Amino acid sequence: MLNFTILRVPRVFEAFGGIDESDELKKELVKHVRKEIGPIAAPEAIQFAPALPKTRSGKIMRRILRRIAEKNTDNLGDITTLADPGVVESLIKGRG
């Protein structure tokens, strides 16, 4: 299971350059999920993201997230209804 994570950085942290999206932070997030929700919900991987692909009405396009997670980005389908199509490109680049 891949988790796309959007960090909401409080303004106080922005003054210090934000939060480091490190491997250590990823480990801490997995540990927190295991503790609060349970091992079944712990993600195998975490990808930090600026935003999620949403339609203009605010619905998250899970189909696109699934294909990016599977590294099947050749055919994402119709993305013309996205509020910000640039989000998709940043997610693909972040996936590597």
N, C-alpha and C positions, 0 to 999 in steps of 0.2 A: 504494500500500500504506500503510495506517495502522497505526501501532504504538502499542499501549496500554502505557504504561510505569509501573511501580510502583517508586518510588525507595525503596531500603532505606537509611535514614539512620542511620549509626552514632551511638551515644549522645553522642559528643563534639560532633557537629554540632547535636544537639537543644538543647544548652545555649546555642547561639548562634542559635537560632531556625530551625534546619533548613537546607535547601538551597533556594535561590531557583529556582523552576520557570520560568526565563526563556527567551526566544527564543535567547539565547546558549547556554544549556545544551542546548537542542534541536539547535542547529547542531553543537555538540561531539559529541553522541551520534551524529548522522548521520555525521559525519566518522570517528568511532571505528568504527562498523559498516563503513563503506567500507574502512577500513584493515585491520581484523581479519578480515572475512568476504568483502568484495568489493562492488563497486558494485551487483551484482544484488540484494543483500539490503538495500540502503539504503532506509529508509522515506521516503515522500514527506511524511508528516506524523507527528508524535508527539503523543499526548495523555497527559498525566500522569493517573494514576488511583490511588485509595486501595486498590483491590483489583480482582480480576477476578471475574466471576460464576461461581461454582463450585457444583456439587451438594453435598449433604451428604457424599457419598463422596469429594469433592475433585476431581472432573473439571471441567475448564474448559468452559463452555458456549460453544463457538466460534460456534454459530448466532446467539446473541445478540450477540456481538461483531461479527460480520459485518453484522448488520442495523443496529446502531448506527453502524458505520463508513459504511454506505451511506445513513445518515439515513432509514432505513425503520423507524421505531419504532412505527408504528401497530399492527403485528401481530408482536409478539415471540414469540408462542406461549406455551406453558405454562412459567411461571416458578415454579410452586409447589414444585418440587424444589430450588430454590436454598437454600444455607445462609444467605445474607444478601441478600434481595431488594432492600434499600436500595442495594446497589452499582450495580444497573442504573440507578436514577434519577440517581445521581451521575455515571455515565458519560454518560448522555444530556445532562445539564446541561453537562458539560465539553465535549461535542462541539459544542454551540452551535447 
